[in-house]
Amino acid sequence: MNILFIDSTHPLLPKLLEEAGFKCDQLTSMKSKDEYLPIISNYDGCIIRSKFFIDSEFLDHATKLKFIGRVGSGMESIDVKAAEARGIVCLNSPEGNRDAVAEHAIGMLLSLFNNLRKSDSEVRTGKWLREENRGIELGSKTVGIIGFGNVGTAFAEKLSGFRCKILAYDKYKTNYAPDYVQEVDFDTICKQADVISFHVPLTSETKYMANQHFFDNCKDGAYIINTSRGKVLETSALVKAIKSRKVRGACLDVLEYEQISFEDLSSVNPDFEWLCKSDRVVLTPHIAGWTHESNIKLSTILADKIIQLFGK
């Protein structure tokens, strides 16, 4: 089987596939979907991250395609329904970065609770402010997890060591939570959680799930974490909630302004500029799942899935 690599990956992925008998063409220098349309009919499979959206036009040209492999968790860069309607299997590797995202979410929260970014900056400029940087203990809080898949589960596992109360909501699951997690409905998360962390894919149901109505219904003084997808959270509503003290702080690894490739921001506006200046916000550039270890695991897990389904 011939596999087209549209995006660069860890070298282990093509190595493992070639050792299993696949032929891999790494044509990653092309920039646009249109450049791939004349050649995709030559391939039985393709590997992507998020260079462009694989839509019906692309699939119409992919007459031999048997699978699409996404190195990562979310599948929003693929029209999965259109692919599956053509008999194309869509694979991803969300198991590969579950621990990385969970650790990052906790790291951002601890940074916010303990004023690490702010106090570090102050010490470097000669300020030694102790009382002004008195912290908050995670163990005294109730943490609500929205979405209990690979990452939500890993986040709960790591939180359990802090002895905080953990609530979880997942629309598509029942009887899923371990003993240290309490299954609740969405409203209970909003009313009881001191910290609310989003671990959901981006779909029509989850787009702007964290909107003005959501923040209005949150417990006063809640903290928000988003390491899922930028458009799960409406930035303007968050800024309004932080300004009014309805929300006390936020940790954002993703922003609604990201380009489809996640490599840059498509726009900068007053809400984003306000977030950048706020001491009550911790920002990172979509790197929660971006560790050296996850880079290897994402590729090896995807390779295993491809080999199991299509290997000789």
C-alpha positions in Angstrom: 0.0 0.0 0.0 1.2 3.5 -0.9 0.9 6.1 1.9 1.1 9.9 1.3 2.5 12.0 4.2 0.9 15.4 3.9 2.3 16.7 7.1 5.7 16.0 8.8 5.7 13.6 11.7 8.1 11.9 14.0 10.4 9.7 11.9 9.2 6.6 13.8 5.9 6.7 11.9 7.2 6.2 8.4 9.9 3.9 9.7 7.4 1.6 11.4 5.1 1.6 8.4 7.9 0.8 6.0 9.1 -2.0 8.2 5.6 -3.4 7.9 5.7 -3.3 4.2 4.1 0.0 3.3 5.6 2.5 0.9 5.7 6.0 2.3 6.0 9.2 0.2 6.8 12.3 2.3 5.5 15.1 0.2 5.2 17.6 3.1 6.7 20.7 1.3 3.5 21.3 -0.6 1.4 24.0 1.0 -2.2 23.9 -0.2 -4.9 21.2 -0.8 -4.9 22.0 -4.5 -1.3 20.8 -4.9 -2.3 17.4 -3.6 -5.4 16.9 -5.7 -3.6 15.7 -8.9 -1.6 13.0 -7.0 -3.9 11.7 -4.2 -5.5 9.1 -6.5 -2.2 7.3 -6.4 -2.4 6.5 -2.7 -4.1 4.0 -0.5 -3.7 6.0 2.7 -2.6 9.5 3.8 -1.2 10.9 7.0 -2.1 14.4 8.2 -1.9 16.7 11.2 -3.8 19.9 10.4 -2.3 21.5 7.2 -5.7 21.8 5.6 -9.3 20.5 5.8 -9.9 17.2 4.0 -13.2 17.8 2.3 -15.4 16.2 -0.3 -13.5 17.7 -3.1 -10.3 16.1 -1.9 -12.0 12.8 -1.2 -13.5 12.8 -4.7 -10.0 12.8 -6.1 -8.8 10.1 -3.7 -10.3 7.2 -5.6 -8.0 4.5 -4.1 -7.9 5.9 -0.5 -8.6 3.3 2.2 -7.7 5.3 5.3 -6.8 8.7 6.6 -4.5 8.8 9.7 -4.4 11.9 11.8 -1.4 12.3 14.1 -3.2 13.7 17.1 -6.6 13.6 18.8 -9.1 15.9 17.2 -10.7 15.0 13.9 -12.0 18.4 12.9 -9.6 18.7 10.0 -11.4 15.8 8.3 -14.9 15.5 7.0 -15.3 12.2 8.7 -18.8 11.6 7.5 -17.9 12.1 3.9 -14.9 9.9 4.2 -16.7 7.0 5.9 -19.5 7.3 3.3 -16.8 6.4 0.7 -15.6 3.5 2.8 -12.5 5.4 4.0 -11.4 4.6 7.6 -10.4 7.6 9.7 -7.8 6.9 12.4 -6.3 9.1 15.1 -4.1 8.6 18.2 -5.6 10.5 21.2 -4.0 8.0 23.6 -0.6 9.5 22.6 -0.9 12.9 24.2 -3.4 12.3 27.0 -0.7 12.5 29.7 1.0 15.5 28.2 -2.3 17.6 28.0 -3.3 16.6 31.5 0.1 17.5 33.0 0.0 20.8 31.1 -3.5 21.7 32.4 -2.4 21.1 35.9 0.8 23.1 35.4 -1.1 26.1 34.1 -3.5 25.9 37.0 -0.8 25.7 39.6 1.0 28.6 37.9 -2.2 30.7 38.1 -3.0 29.7 41.7 0.5 30.5 42.9 1.1 33.6 40.8 4.2 32.0 39.3 4.3 34.0 36.1 3.5 37.3 37.8 6.0 36.8 40.7 8.7 35.5 38.5 8.5 38.7 36.4 8.5 40.9 39.5 11.5 39.3 41.1 13.4 39.7 37.8 12.7 43.5 38.0 13.8 43.8 41.6 10.4 43.5 43.3 10.1 41.1 46.3 6.3 41.0 47.0 5.2 38.1 49.3 1.8 39.0 50.6 0.7 40.3 47.2 1.5 36.9 45.8 -0.1 34.7 48.4 -1.3 31.5 46.6 -4.3 29.2 46.6 -4.2 25.4 47.3 -5.7 23.1 44.7 -6.5 20.5 47.3 -9.2 22.8 48.8 -11.1 23.1 45.4 -13.8 21.3 43.5 -12.7 20.6 39.9 -15.2 20.0 37.2 -14.1 18.1 34.1 -16.3 18.5 30.9 -15.5 15.6 28.6 -14.2 12.3 30.1 -12.4 10.8 27.2 -8.6 10.1 27.0 -7.5 13.5 28.3 -10.3 14.0 30.7 -9.6 10.7 32.3 -5.8 11.4 32.5 -6.5 14.8 34.0 -8.7 13.2 36.7 -6.0 10.6 37.5 -3.4 13.3 38.0 -5.8 15.5 40.0 -6.5 12.6 42.4 -3.1 13.1 44.1 -4.1 16.6 45.1 -7.1 15.3 47.1 -9.4 17.8 45.6 -13.1 17.0 44.9 -13.5 15.9 41.2 -16.7 16.1 39.2 -17.1 14.9 35.7 -19.7 15.4 32.9 -19.8 13.5 29.6 -22.9 13.7 27.5 -22.2 10.3 25.7 -21.2 8.2 28.7 -22.7 6.7 31.8 -21.1 4.7 34.7 -17.7 5.7 33.5 -16.1 7.4 36.5 -13.6 5.8 38.8 -14.2 5.9 42.6 -12.4 9.2 43.1 -14.6 11.0 40.5 -18.3 11.9 40.9 -20.5 11.7 37.7 -22.8 14.8 37.5 -24.8 16.7 35.0 -23.7 19.9 33.2 -25.6 22.2 35.5 -24.0 20.7 38.6 -20.5 21.4 37.1 -21.5 25.0 36.6 -23.0 25.5 40.1 -20.4 23.6 42.2 -17.0 23.6 40.5 -14.4 26.1 41.5 -12.3 25.0 38.5 -13.9 23.9 35.1 -11.7 22.2 32.6 -12.7 21.5 29.0 -11.6 18.2 27.4 -14.0 17.9 24.4 -13.6 17.7 20.7 -14.7 20.6 18.5 -18.1 19.7 17.0 -21.3 21.6 16.2 -22.4 20.7 19.7 -19.3 22.0 21.5 -18.6 25.2 19.5 -18.8 28.1 21.9 -20.0 25.7 24.7 -18.3 28.2 27.0 -20.4 31.3 26.0 -22.0 34.1 27.9 -24.9 31.9 29.1 -22.4 29.4 30.4 -20.4 32.0 32.4 -23.5 33.5 33.8 -24.4 30.1 35.2 -21.0 29.4 36.7 -20.2 29.5 40.3 -19.0 33.0 41.3 -15.2 33.2 41.2 -14.7 30.1 39.1 -11.4 29.3 37.2 -11.6 28.1 33.6 -9.1 25.8 31.8 -9.3 25.2 28.0 -6.7 22.8 26.5 -9.2 21.3 24.0 -9.9 23.5 21.0 -10.1 27.3 20.8 -13.6 27.6 19.5 -15.0 25.6 22.4 -14.7 28.9 24.3 -16.0 32.3 23.2 -13.2 34.7 24.1 -15.3 37.9 24.3 -17.7 36.2 26.8 -14.7 35.1 28.9 -13.1 38.5 29.0 -16.5 40.0 30.1 -16.7 37.4 32.8 -13.2 38.0 34.1 -13.7 41.8 34.1 -16.9 41.4 36.1 -15.1 39.0 38.6 -17.6 36.3 37.7 -14.6 34.3 36.6 -11.5 34.7 38.7 -9.0 33.5 36.2 -8.3 31.4 33.1 -5.7 29.0 31.7 -5.9 28.9 27.9 -3.6 26.7 25.7 -5.9 27.2 22.7 -7.6 30.3 21.3 -10.6 30.7 18.9 -8.3 32.8 16.7 -6.0 29.9 15.6 -5.6 29.0 12.0 -6.7 25.5 11.0 -3.1 24.4 11.1 -2.7 25.7 14.7 0.6 27.2 13.7 -0.5 30.9 14.0 -3.3 33.2 14.9 -5.6 34.4 12.2 -6.4 37.6 13.9 -5.6 39.8 16.9 -8.3 41.9 18.5 -9.0 43.9 21.7 -10.2 40.8 23.6 -6.9 38.9 22.9 -4.9 42.0 23.7 -6.7 42.2 27.1 -6.0 38.6 27.8 -2.3 39.2 27.1 -2.1 42.0 29.6 -4.1 40.3 32.4 -2.4 38.8 35.5 -5.4 36.5 35.9 -4.8 34.7 32.7 -2.1 32.1 31.7 -1.6 31.6 27.9 0.4 29.0 26.0 0.5 28.5 22.2 -1.3 25.2 21.8 1.5 23.2 23.3 -0.3 21.1 25.9 0.1 17.9 24.0 3.4 19.0 22.5 6.0 17.1 24.4 9.0 15.0 23.2 7.3 11.9 24.7 3.9 12.5 23.1 5.6 13.2 19.7 6.8 9.6 19.8 3.6 8.1 21.3 1.3 9.8 18.8 3.2 8.3 15.9 3.7 4.8 17.3 0.1 4.4 18.3 -1.1 5.5 14.9 1.3 3.2 13.2 0.0 0.3 15.3 -3.6 1.0 14.3 -2.7 1.2 10.6 -0.7 -2.0 10.7 -3.4 -3.9 12.5 -6.0 -2.9 10.0 -4.1 -2.8 6.8 -0.8 -4.7 7.3 0.0 -7.9 5.5 
